[in-house]
């Protein structure tokens, strides 16, 4: 049994980060460290003999078989059981000679990662997970991941589409790149916001839904008319902050959803990060949520419900309003399904709800990070890491992104134009495309927003409003304009073995515990009491020192990005 070279403690705390959001950029360069011969030998590990092309030539994806194991490091999600379970993986199997063997956590990701770390012979070849997950950092620290630098020029899509400044933020302390980003961008990508059930809204007289007071009155009306048949407000998964963060954003101008994420855990005031437990707008938002919970205007199990449960409620039209950090996937599916039975049913989106008196143009339901949020890493257990990288680079390029969003060539599209965008055919089927995108969502692991958003809008903008793709339309009109750039807050996370590693873990645990308690509080006074106690405990954990350290990193990132 091969073990890692030093004992590791696995963080089992839930780590919450918006899926909010979403993000990336274009091109690359800068002062990337050049891979040495030793680096190359290490990175290709035992697989150099398996690469068909000469060492100095790129391997052509699909020219010969490739097989690897893949694991998603989340307790709420696993990769599909088989490659036939979704259109994109099935295409890879049938057309690109790819065999992917999924490894499932089955709700026990922390325990399974502990097994991998204890016995690296069981390590998967590819790991997909949260960019800030301490376990990913431990794998880097213990030399278990492959540096990707030697492949960037041979397989150029990532380097072409990812902004070089953003790539610098993604590098680890040793200067190497281990993480392949998902949903990287150079423009807004947020899918956060508020979705409204069209039929319910019409039946209640289509009232104004602009302020928190408007929303509260509307939710009361929903409960009075529909009782338990309709959930007034669906906030997605409470333990991952989701709708809670969207509500918080509406209580203060320029509030950041990302302030509540595990890698920031602070609000910006006077050019520095300070405690969110004492932030007046945060306290006000928690009191608002607690009132909604007490009056049963939100699901009573929202803090523990799973992603599948949320999806079922949205798709079957059992909610009046849906708020979260990534609402378009489920709402798009729900809109399509509901309209099949009733053309007047479905969903639409509204501008982020705000506290009365605030400027609507300074309220941001979500943010976007040029590096997206999840990452893919290749482990040294992989037989041929270069082939895996080549596959990922193809997936993030024009052909891979187009097939995963619009299906194989010849149906909805055929060929590419001078800008490498797909040429859509007269046989384009919007219902089929919506189904393809929903089915492939779970395997979009190296999404390239810089490429796919212009591709989607190319077709959407050519159609009359009523025929436009639901998700693309509302992203263009609502979620993108109502988001802000949070890229500078990237990479200010604490490495697990750093002096503040324990502080980070303690604050993550304390935050989840405090949010759960304060959103179910019996009165406003209880909310204040809970948050006061959390602040006192947090400062005992050296929370102030953690935020000072993160402020320094944030300022350094702003310098790299040219914001200072």
C-alpha positions as CSV (number, residue, x, y, z in Angstrom):
1,X,0.0,0.0,0.0
2,X,1.5,3.3,-1.1
3,X,0.7,6.1,1.4
4,X,1.2,9.8,1.2
5,X,4.4,11.1,2.7
6,X,2.8,12.8,5.8
7,X,-0.4,12.3,7.7
8,X,-3.4,14.2,6.5
9,X,-6.5,15.4,8.3
10,X,-9.5,15.5,6.0
11,X,-11.8,18.4,6.4
12,X,-15.4,17.1,6.5
13,X,-17.0,20.4,6.9
14,X,-19.4,21.4,4.2
15,X,-17.8,23.9,2.0
16,X,-20.2,26.3,0.5
17,X,-19.5,28.3,-2.7
18,X,-21.9,29.5,-5.1
19,X,-22.2,27.7,-8.0
20,X,-23.3,31.1,-8.3
21,X,-22.0,32.0,-10.6
22,X,-19.7,30.7,-13.0
23,X,-16.9,32.3,-15.1
24,X,-13.4,32.6,-17.3
25,X,-11.2,34.6,-20.1
26,X,-9.1,34.3,-23.2
27,X,-5.5,33.9,-24.4
28,X,-2.5,33.2,-22.2
29,X,1.2,33.9,-21.7
30,X,3.0,36.0,-19.1
31,X,5.8,34.6,-17.0
32,X,4.7,31.0,-16.9
33,X,7.5,28.9,-15.6
34,X,9.0,26.7,-18.3
35,X,8.7,22.9,-17.7
36,X,12.0,21.2,-17.2
37,X,12.9,17.8,-18.5
38,X,12.5,16.5,-14.9
39,X,9.0,18.1,-14.7
40,X,8.0,16.4,-18.0
41,X,9.2,13.0,-16.9
42,X,7.4,13.4,-13.6
43,X,4.2,14.6,-15.1
44,X,3.9,11.9,-17.7
45,X,4.7,9.5,-14.9
46,X,4.6,5.9,-16.1
47,X,2.5,6.7,-19.1
48,X,5.1,8.0,-21.6
49,X,5.1,4.7,-23.5
50,X,1.3,4.9,-24.0
51,X,1.4,8.2,-26.0
52,X,1.0,7.3,-29.7
53,X,2.5,10.5,-31.1
54,X,6.2,11.3,-30.9
55,X,7.0,13.1,-27.7
56,X,7.3,16.5,-29.4
57,X,4.1,16.1,-31.3
58,X,0.5,16.5,-29.9
59,X,-1.7,13.4,-29.7
60,X,-4.8,13.8,-31.8
61,X,-7.9,13.2,-29.6
62,X,-9.9,10.4,-31.0
63,X,-7.1,8.9,-33.0
64,X,-6.6,6.0,-30.6
65,X,-8.4,4.7,-27.5
66,X,-8.2,6.5,-24.1
67,X,-9.5,5.1,-20.8
68,X,-9.4,6.8,-17.4
69,X,-11.3,6.8,-14.1
70,X,-13.1,10.0,-13.0
71,X,-14.4,11.1,-9.7
72,X,-16.4,14.2,-8.6
73,X,-15.4,15.3,-5.1
74,X,-18.9,16.4,-3.9
75,X,-21.3,14.6,-1.6
76,X,-24.3,15.9,-3.5
77,X,-23.3,14.8,-7.0
78,X,-21.7,11.8,-8.8
79,X,-20.8,11.3,-12.4
80,X,-23.3,9.2,-14.4
81,X,-23.2,5.4,-13.9
82,X,-22.5,4.7,-17.5
83,X,-21.3,6.6,-20.6
84,X,-24.7,6.0,-22.2
85,X,-26.5,8.0,-19.5
86,X,-26.1,11.4,-21.3
87,X,-25.6,12.5,-24.9
88,X,-22.1,13.9,-24.6
89,X,-20.4,11.0,-22.9
90,X,-22.2,8.7,-25.3
91,X,-20.8,10.6,-28.2
92,X,-17.3,10.4,-26.8
93,X,-17.6,6.6,-26.4
94,X,-19.0,6.1,-29.9
95,X,-17.0,8.6,-31.8
96,X,-13.8,9.4,-29.9
97,X,-12.8,6.0,-28.5
98,X,-13.2,7.2,-24.9
99,X,-13.9,5.0,-21.9
100,X,-14.6,6.8,-18.7
101,X,-14.9,4.7,-15.5
102,X,-16.8,6.8,-12.9
103,X,-16.0,6.4,-9.2
104,X,-18.9,7.3,-7.0
105,X,-18.8,8.9,-3.5
106,X,-22.5,8.1,-2.9
107,X,-22.8,11.0,-0.4
108,X,-19.5,10.2,1.4
109,X,-16.9,12.3,-0.5
110,X,-14.9,13.1,2.6
111,X,-14.5,9.5,3.6
112,X,-13.7,8.4,0.1
113,X,-11.0,11.0,-0.3
114,X,-9.5,9.9,2.9
115,X,-9.3,6.4,1.4
116,X,-7.6,7.8,-1.7
117,X,-5.1,9.7,0.5
118,X,-4.3,6.7,2.7
119,X,-3.7,4.4,-0.3
120,X,-2.8,6.3,-3.5
121,X,-3.0,3.1,-5.6
122,X,-6.8,3.6,-5.4
123,X,-6.6,7.2,-6.5
124,X,-8.8,8.1,-9.5
125,X,-7.1,9.4,-12.7
126,X,-9.2,12.5,-12.8
127,X,-10.7,14.5,-10.0
128,X,-13.4,17.2,-10.4
129,X,-14.2,19.4,-7.5
130,X,-14.3,22.8,-5.7
131,X,-11.3,25.0,-6.7
132,X,-10.8,25.9,-3.0
133,X,-11.3,22.4,-1.5
134,X,-8.5,21.8,1.1
135,X,-8.3,18.2,-0.1
136,X,-7.2,19.4,-3.6
137,X,-4.5,21.5,-1.9
138,X,-3.3,18.6,0.1
139,X,-3.0,16.5,-3.0
140,X,-0.8,19.3,-4.5
141,X,1.3,19.5,-1.4
142,X,1.9,15.8,-1.4
143,X,2.9,15.7,-5.0
144,X,-0.1,13.6,-6.1
145,X,-1.2,15.9,-9.0
146,X,0.2,16.4,-12.5
147,X,1.4,19.9,-13.4
148,X,-0.3,20.9,-16.6
149,X,2.3,23.5,-17.9
150,X,4.1,21.1,-20.3
151,X,0.8,20.6,-22.3
152,X,-0.4,24.2,-22.7
153,X,1.4,24.9,-26.0
154,X,0.9,21.4,-27.5
155,X,-2.9,21.6,-26.8
156,X,-3.7,25.3,-27.2
157,X,-7.4,25.8,-26.4
158,X,-7.1,26.5,-22.7
159,X,-4.2,28.9,-23.4
160,X,-6.2,30.5,-26.2
161,X,-9.4,31.2,-24.3
162,X,-8.2,31.7,-20.7
163,X,-6.9,35.2,-19.9
164,X,-3.2,35.0,-18.9
165,X,-3.8,37.2,-15.9
166,X,-6.5,34.9,-14.7
167,X,-4.2,31.9,-15.2
168,X,-1.7,33.5,-12.9
169,X,-4.3,33.6,-10.2
170,X,-5.0,29.9,-10.7
171,X,-1.4,28.8,-10.1
172,X,-0.3,27.2,-6.9
173,X,2.4,28.4,-4.5
174,X,5.1,26.6,-6.5
175,X,4.2,28.5,-9.6
176,X,2.8,25.5,-11.4
177,X,-0.7,25.0,-12.9
178,X,-2.5,22.0,-11.6
179,X,-6.1,23.0,-12.0
180,X,-8.1,23.1,-15.3
181,X,-10.9,25.6,-14.7
182,X,-14.6,25.1,-15.4
183,X,-16.8,27.9,-16.8
184,X,-13.9,30.4,-17.2
185,X,-14.9,33.6,-19.0
186,X,-14.1,37.2,-19.8
187,X,-17.7,38.5,-19.5
188,X,-20.5,38.1,-16.9
189,X,-21.6,34.5,-16.5
190,X,-23.9,34.6,-13.4
191,X,-27.0,32.5,-13.4
192,X,-28.1,33.8,-10.0
193,X,-31.4,35.5,-9.4
194,X,-35.2,35.2,-9.0
195,X,-37.4,32.9,-11.1
196,X,-41.2,33.4,-11.0
197,X,-43.9,30.8,-11.8
198,X,-45.9,32.5,-14.7
199,X,-49.2,30.8,-14.0
200,X,-49.3,31.5,-10.3
201,X,-48.2,35.1,-10.9
202,X,-51.0,35.7,-13.4
203,X,-53.6,34.1,-11.1
204,X,-52.5,36.5,-8.3
205,X,-52.9,39.6,-10.5
206,X,-49.3,40.1,-11.6
207,X,-48.3,42.4,-8.7
208,X,-45.1,44.4,-8.5
209,X,-42.1,42.3,-7.4
210,X,-39.4,44.9,-6.9
211,X,-38.7,45.3,-3.2
212,X,-38.4,42.9,-0.3
213,X,-41.7,44.2,1.0
214,X,-43.3,43.4,-2.4
215,X,-41.9,39.9,-2.2
216,X,-43.1,39.3,1.3
217,X,-46.6,40.4,0.4
218,X,-46.6,38.2,-2.6
219,X,-45.4,35.1,-0.7
220,X,-48.2,35.6,1.8
221,X,-50.7,35.8,-1.0
222,X,-49.4,32.5,-2.5
223,X,-49.7,30.8,0.8
224,X,-53.3,32.1,1.4
225,X,-54.5,31.0,-2.1
226,X,-52.6,27.7,-2.6
227,X,-51.8,26.4,1.0
228,X,-49.4,23.5,0.9
229,X,-49.9,22.8,-2.8
230,X,-47.3,25.5,-3.8
231,X,-44.1,26.5,-1.9
232,X,-44.1,30.3,-1.8
233,X,-40.3,30.7,-2.0
234,X,-37.8,28.0,-2.9
235,X,-34.3,28.9,-1.8
236,X,-32.5,25.8,-3.2
237,X,-29.9,24.1,-0.9
238,X,-29.6,26.1,2.3
239,X,-26.3,24.5,3.4
240,X,-24.6,25.7,0.3
241,X,-25.9,29.3,0.8
242,X,-27.7,29.4,-2.6
243,X,-30.9,31.5,-2.1
244,X,-29.7,32.8,1.2
245,X,-26.9,34.6,-0.5
246,X,-29.3,36.1,-3.1
247,X,-31.5,37.5,-0.4
248,X,-28.5,39.0,1.4
249,X,-27.4,40.7,-1.8
250,X,-30.7,42.6,-1.9
251,X,-30.2,44.2,1.4
252,X,-27.2,46.4,0.6
253,X,-25.9,48.3,-2.5
254,X,-22.9,46.5,-3.9
255,X,-23.2,43.6,-1.5
256,X,-21.3,40.6,-2.8
257,X,-22.9,37.2,-2.8
258,X,-19.3,35.9,-2.6
259,X,-18.8,37.5,0.8
260,X,-20.5,34.4,2.3
261,X,-18.4,31.8,0.4
262,X,-15.9,29.7,2.3
263,X,-13.0,31.3,0.5
264,X,-13.9,34.9,1.5
265,X,-16.0,34.8,4.6
266,X,-16.0,38.6,5.0
267,X,-17.5,41.8,3.6
268,X,-15.6,44.7,2.0
269,X,-15.6,47.9,4.0
270,X,-13.1,50.8,3.6
271,X,-11.0,48.7,1.2
272,X,-10.5,45.7,3.6
273,X,-12.4,42.6,4.5
274,X,-14.2,42.6,7.8
275,X,-16.6,40.3,9.7
276,X,-20.0,39.6,8.1
277,X,-21.5,38.6,11.4
278,X,-21.6,42.3,12.4
279,X,-22.6,43.7,9.0
280,X,-25.9,45.5,9.3
281,X,-27.2,44.4,5.9
282,X,-26.4,40.8,6.7
283,X,-28.2,40.9,10.0
284,X,-31.2,42.5,8.3
285,X,-31.3,39.8,5.7
286,X,-31.1,37.0,8.3
287,X,-34.1,38.6,10.2
288,X,-36.0,38.7,6.9
289,X,-35.3,35.0,6.2
290,X,-36.1,34.0,9.8
291,X,-39.5,35.7,9.4
292,X,-40.2,33.8,6.1
293,X,-39.2,30.6,7.8
294,X,-41.4,31.1,10.9
295,X,-44.4,31.9,8.6
296,X,-43.7,28.8,6.5
297,X,-43.2,30.9,3.4
298,X,-40.1,28.8,2.6
299,X,-39.7,25.1,2.7
300,X,-39.1,23.9,6.3
301,X,-36.4,21.4,5.1
302,X,-34.6,23.8,2.8
303,X,-31.4,23.6,4.8
304,X,-31.0,19.9,4.3
305,X,-32.7,19.2,1.0
306,X,-30.8,17.7,-2.0
307,X,-30.3,18.9,-5.5
308,X,-32.7,16.3,-6.9
309,X,-35.4,17.4,-4.6
310,X,-35.1,21.0,-5.7
311,X,-35.1,20.0,-9.3
312,X,-38.3,18.0,-8.9
313,X,-40.1,20.9,-7.3
314,X,-39.1,23.3,-10.0
315,X,-39.8,21.0,-13.0
316,X,-43.2,20.1,-11.7
317,X,-44.2,23.7,-11.0
318,X,-44.6,23.3,-7.2
319,X,-43.0,26.7,-6.4
320,X,-44.1,30.3,-6.8
321,X,-40.7,32.0,-6.6
322,X,-37.3,30.3,-6.9
323,X,-34.1,32.1,-5.8
324,X,-30.6,30.8,-6.0
325,X,-27.1,31.1,-7.3
326,X,-27.7,29.0,-10.4
327,X,-31.3,29.0,-11.3
328,X,-31.4,28.7,-15.1
329,X,-30.7,25.0,-15.4
330,X,-33.7,23.8,-13.4
331,X,-36.0,26.7,-14.4
332,X,-35.3,26.1,-18.1
333,X,-36.2,22.5,-17.8
334,X,-39.3,23.4,-15.8
335,X,-40.4,26.0,-18.3
336,X,-40.2,23.5,-21.1
337,X,-42.0,20.8,-19.2
338,X,-44.8,23.0,-17.9
339,X,-45.5,24.6,-21.3
340,X,-46.0,21.1,-22.9
341,X,-49.1,20.7,-20.8
342,X,-50.2,24.4,-20.8
343,X,-48.8,27.0,-23.2
344,X,-49.6,29.8,-20.6
345,X,-47.5,28.1,-17.9
346,X,-43.8,28.2,-17.3
347,X,-41.3,30.6,-15.7
348,X,-39.8,34.0,-16.2
349,X,-37.1,36.0,-14.4
350,X,-37.3,39.4,-12.6
351,X,-34.6,41.9,-11.7
352,X,-33.1,41.1,-8.3
353,X,-35.4,42.1,-5.4
354,X,-34.0,44.8,-3.2
355,X,-34.7,46.6,0.1
356,X,-36.9,49.6,-0.5
357,X,-35.0,52.8,-1.1
358,X,-31.9,51.1,-2.6
359,X,-30.7,51.7,-6.2
360,X,-31.7,48.7,-8.3
361,X,-28.6,49.2,-10.5
362,X,-26.4,48.6,-7.4
363,X,-28.0,45.3,-6.5
364,X,-26.2,42.2,-7.7
365,X,-27.8,38.8,-7.2
366,X,-24.6,37.1,-8.1
367,X,-21.1,37.6,-9.2
368,X,-18.8,36.1,-11.7
369,X,-15.3,34.9,-11.4
370,X,-13.1,34.8,-14.6
371,X,-11.9,31.4,-13.4
372,X,-15.4,29.9,-12.9
373,X,-15.7,27.8,-9.8
374,X,-14.9,24.1,-10.2
375,X,-11.7,22.6,-11.4
376,X,-10.4,19.4,-12.9
377,X,-7.1,17.9,-11.8
378,X,-5.2,14.9,-13.2
379,X,-3.5,12.6,-10.6
380,X,-0.2,10.9,-10.9
381,X,-2.1,7.6,-10.8
382,X,-3.1,8.3,-14.5
383,X,-1.4,6.0,-17.0
384,X,-1.2,8.8,-19.6
385,X,-2.0,12.2,-18.2
386,X,-1.1,13.9,-21.5
387,X,-4.0,12.1,-23.3
388,X,-6.4,13.1,-20.5
389,X,-5.3,16.8,-20.9
390,X,-5.7,16.5,-24.6
391,X,-9.2,15.2,-24.1
392,X,-10.1,18.1,-21.7
393,X,-8.6,20.6,-24.1
394,X,-10.7,19.3,-27.0
395,X,-13.8,19.5,-24.7
396,X,-13.1,23.1,-23.9
397,X,-12.5,24.0,-27.5
398,X,-15.0,24.8,-30.3
399,X,-15.9,21.3,-31.3
400,X,-16.2,19.9,-27.8
401,X,-18.3,22.8,-26.5
402,X,-20.5,22.8,-29.6
403,X,-21.3,19.1,-29.4
404,X,-22.0,19.2,-25.7
405,X,-24.4,22.1,-26.1
406,X,-26.1,21.4,-29.5
407,X,-25.5,17.7,-30.2
408,X,-23.4,16.1,-33.0
409,X,-22.7,17.9,-36.2
410,X,-25.3,17.4,-38.9
411,X,-28.5,18.0,-36.8
412,X,-28.8,21.4,-35.2
413,X,-25.5,22.7,-36.7
414,X,-23.1,21.9,-39.5
415,X,-19.6,23.4,-39.8
416,X,-18.1,26.5,-38.3
417,X,-18.0,30.1,-39.6
418,X,-14.9,32.4,-39.8
419,X,-15.1,33.0,-36.1
420,X,-15.2,29.3,-35.2
421,X,-18.8,29.6,-34.2
422,X,-21.2,26.8,-35.2
423,X,-23.4,27.4,-38.3
424,X,-26.9,26.5,-37.3
425,X,-29.1,24.6,-39.7
426,X,-32.8,25.0,-40.7
427,X,-33.4,21.8,-38.7
428,X,-32.4,23.4,-35.4
429,X,-34.7,22.0,-32.7
430,X,-35.0,24.2,-29.6
431,X,-36.7,21.5,-27.5
432,X,-34.0,19.0,-28.4
433,X,-31.2,21.5,-27.6
434,X,-32.8,22.3,-24.2
435,X,-32.9,18.6,-23.4
436,X,-29.3,18.1,-24.6
437,X,-28.0,20.9,-22.4
438,X,-29.9,19.7,-19.3
439,X,-28.8,16.1,-19.8
440,X,-25.1,17.1,-20.2
441,X,-25.0,19.6,-17.3
442,X,-23.5,17.0,-14.9
443,X,-20.6,16.3,-17.2
444,X,-19.7,19.9,-18.2
445,X,-16.4,19.8,-16.3
446,X,-14.3,22.2,-18.4
447,X,-16.9,24.7,-19.6
448,X,-15.6,27.6,-21.7
449,X,-18.0,30.5,-21.4
450,X,-15.8,32.7,-23.5
451,X,-16.7,30.5,-26.4
452,X,-20.1,29.0,-25.7
453,X,-22.0,32.2,-24.7
454,X,-21.5,34.0,-28.0
455,X,-22.3,30.7,-29.8
456,X,-25.7,30.5,-27.9
457,X,-26.5,34.1,-28.4
458,X,-25.7,34.0,-32.2
459,X,-28.8,31.8,-32.7
460,X,-31.0,33.2,-29.9
461,X,-30.7,36.8,-31.1
462,X,-31.9,35.7,-34.6
463,X,-35.3,34.5,-33.2
464,X,-38.4,36.4,-32.1
465,X,-38.6,36.7,-28.3
466,X,-41.2,33.9,-27.8
467,X,-39.0,31.4,-29.6
468,X,-35.7,32.2,-27.9
469,X,-33.9,29.7,-25.7
470,X,-35.2,30.3,-22.1
471,X,-31.9,30.2,-20.3
472,X,-30.0,32.2,-22.9
473,X,-32.7,34.9,-23.0
474,X,-32.8,35.4,-19.3
475,X,-29.0,35.3,-18.9
476,X,-28.7,38.0,-21.5
477,X,-31.5,40.2,-20.1
478,X,-31.3,39.6,-16.3
479,X,-28.6,37.5,-14.7
480,X,-25.6,38.8,-16.6
481,X,-26.4,42.6,-16.3
482,X,-27.2,42.0,-12.6
483,X,-23.9,40.5,-11.6
484,X,-20.5,41.9,-10.7
485,X,-16.9,40.9,-11.2
486,X,-15.4,39.1,-8.2
487,X,-12.3,37.7,-9.8
488,X,-9.9,39.7,-7.5
489,X,-11.3,37.7,-4.6
490,X,-10.0,34.5,-6.3
491,X,-7.2,32.5,-4.7
492,X,-7.4,34.2,-1.3
493,X,-8.2,30.9,0.3
494,X,-6.1,29.4,3.1
495,X,-4.0,26.3,2.4
496,X,-4.9,23.6,4.9
497,X,-1.5,23.4,6.5
498,X,-1.0,27.2,6.8
499,X,-1.0,29.0,10.2
500,X,-4.6,30.0,9.5
501,X,-5.7,26.6,8.2
502,X,-7.5,25.7,11.4
503,X,-9.1,29.2,11.6
504,X,-10.6,28.8,8.2
505,X,-12.1,25.4,9.1
506,X,-13.4,26.7,12.4
507,X,-15.0,29.7,10.6
508,X,-16.6,27.5,7.9
509,X,-18.1,25.3,10.5
510,X,-19.2,28.2,12.7
511,X,-20.8,30.0,9.7
512,X,-22.9,27.0,8.7
513,X,-23.9,26.4,12.3
514,X,-24.8,30.1,12.7
515,X,-26.7,30.5,9.4
516,X,-28.8,27.4,10.2
517,X,-29.6,28.7,13.7
518,X,-30.3,32.4,12.7
519,X,-32.6,31.5,9.7
520,X,-34.7,29.4,12.0
521,X,-34.7,31.9,14.9
522,X,-37.9,32.7,16.7
523,X,-37.5,36.5,16.8
524,X,-35.3,39.4,15.5
525,X,-33.8,39.5,19.0
526,X,-32.8,35.9,18.7
527,X,-31.1,36.6,15.4
528,X,-29.0,39.3,17.0
529,X,-28.2,37.1,19.9
530,X,-27.0,34.3,17.7
531,X,-24.9,36.6,15.5
532,X,-23.4,38.3,18.5
533,X,-22.4,34.9,20.0
534,X,-20.9,33.9,16.6
535,X,-18.8,37.1,16.4
536,X,-17.4,36.5,19.9
537,X,-16.5,32.9,19.1
538,X,-15.1,33.9,15.6
539,X,-12.7,36.4,17.1
540,X,-11.5,33.7,19.5
541,X,-10.5,31.7,16.4
542,X,-8.4,34.6,15.1
543,X,-11.0,35.6,12.5
544,X,-9.7,39.2,12.4
545,X,-6.2,37.9,11.5
546,X,-7.6,35.6,8.8
547,X,-9.4,38.5,7.2
548,X,-6.3,40.7,7.3
549,X,-4.3,38.0,5.5
550,X,-7.1,37.7,2.9
551,X,-7.2,41.4,2.5
552,X,-3.5,41.4,1.6
553,X,-4.0,38.6,-1.0
554,X,-7.0,40.4,-2.4
555,X,-5.0,43.6,-2.9
556,X,-2.2,41.5,-4.6
557,X,-4.7,40.0,-7.0
558,X,-6.0,43.4,-7.9
559,X,-2.5,44.4,-8.8
560,X,-2.1,41.4,-11.0
561,X,-5.4,42.1,-12.7
562,X,-4.5,45.8,-13.2
563,X,-7.2,47.0,-10.9
564,X,-4.8,49.1,-8.7
